[in-house]
Amino acid sequence: MGKGTPSRRGGKIVHIRCRRCGSHSFHRQHEVCSSCGFGDTARRRSYSWAKLKR
């Protein structure tokens, strides 16, 4: 194959380590952590349907 979406995604680091929760979920461009919500809200991102990680 060749061409298409996968060929355009090479070598870009999108997510980095979050300063608040430490997970590798902080989006560099949006400046928001998808795991804890840092950069978007003062409260921690949490949902009742999500399992508690321990």
C-alpha atoms as a printed R data frame, in Angstrom:
   type eleno elety resid chain resno       x      y      z
1  ATOM     1    CA   MET     A     1   0.000  0.000  0.000
2  ATOM     2    CA   GLY     A     2   1.088  3.559  0.573
3  ATOM     3    CA   LYS     A     3  -0.318  7.058  0.840
4  ATOM     4    CA   GLY     A     4  -3.318  7.774  3.012
5  ATOM     5    CA   THR     A     5  -3.672  8.775  6.683
6  ATOM     6    CA   PRO     A     6  -0.958  6.529  8.244
7  ATOM     7    CA   SER     A     7   1.710  8.008  5.996
8  ATOM     8    CA   ARG     A     8   0.942 11.495  7.310
9  ATOM     9    CA   ARG     A     9   1.313 10.640 11.014
10 ATOM    10    CA   GLY     A    10   5.006  9.868 11.154
11 ATOM    11    CA   GLY     A    11   7.242 11.029 13.996
12 ATOM    12    CA   LYS     A    12   4.977 13.506 15.753
13 ATOM    13    CA   ILE     A    13   4.826 13.313 19.557
14 ATOM    14    CA   VAL     A    14   1.256 14.228 20.436
15 ATOM    15    CA   HIS     A    15   0.989 13.251 24.122
16 ATOM    16    CA   ILE     A    16   3.606 13.891 26.819
17 ATOM    17    CA   ARG     A    17   3.706 13.183 30.564
18 ATOM    18    CA   CYS     A    18   1.207 15.209 32.624
19 ATOM    19    CA   ARG     A    19   2.526 17.430 35.438
20 ATOM    20    CA   ARG     A    20  -0.477 16.712 37.681
21 ATOM    21    CA   CYS     A    21  -1.256 12.991 37.303
22 ATOM    22    CA   GLY     A    22   1.985 11.723 35.769
23 ATOM    23    CA   SER     A    23   0.283  9.723 33.021
24 ATOM    24    CA   HIS     A    24   1.359  9.988 29.381
25 ATOM    25    CA   SER     A    25  -1.868 11.776 28.419
26 ATOM    26    CA   PHE     A    26  -1.098 15.498 28.172
27 ATOM    27    CA   HIS     A    27  -1.843 16.772 24.655
28 ATOM    28    CA   ARG     A    28   0.918 19.178 23.638
29 ATOM    29    CA   GLN     A    29  -1.127 21.200 21.155
30 ATOM    30    CA   HIS     A    30  -4.420 21.336 23.076
31 ATOM    31    CA   GLU     A    31  -2.568 21.686 26.403
32 ATOM    32    CA   VAL     A    32  -5.093 19.429 28.178
33 ATOM    33    CA   CYS     A    33  -4.585 16.086 29.910
34 ATOM    34    CA   SER     A    34  -7.053 13.449 28.719
35 ATOM    35    CA   SER     A    35  -6.607 11.456 31.923
36 ATOM    36    CA   CYS     A    36  -7.079 14.020 34.716
37 ATOM    37    CA   GLY     A    37  -8.310 17.134 32.870
38 ATOM    38    CA   PHE     A    38  -5.326 19.323 33.790
39 ATOM    39    CA   GLY     A    39  -5.309 22.505 31.716
40 ATOM    40    CA   ASP     A    40  -9.079 22.455 31.303
41 ATOM    41    CA   THR     A    41 -10.464 22.250 34.830
42 ATOM    42    CA   ALA     A    42  -9.317 22.757 38.424
43 ATOM    43    CA   ARG     A    43 -11.088 19.554 39.473
44 ATOM    44    CA   ARG     A    44  -9.796 16.120 38.561
45 ATOM    45    CA   ARG     A    45 -11.518 14.481 35.618
46 ATOM    46    CA   SER     A    46 -13.477 11.477 36.900
47 ATOM    47    CA   TYR     A    47 -16.564  9.565 35.829
48 ATOM    48    CA   SER     A    48 -18.682  6.984 37.636
49 ATOM    49    CA   TRP     A    49 -18.443  4.578 34.670
50 ATOM    50    CA   ALA     A    50 -14.635  4.630 34.730
51 ATOM    51    CA   LYS     A    51 -12.773  2.026 36.752
52 ATOM    52    CA   LEU     A    52 -10.597  3.266 39.594
53 ATOM    53    CA   LYS     A    53  -6.926  2.681 38.745
54 ATOM    54    CA   ARG     A    54  -4.835  1.362 41.624
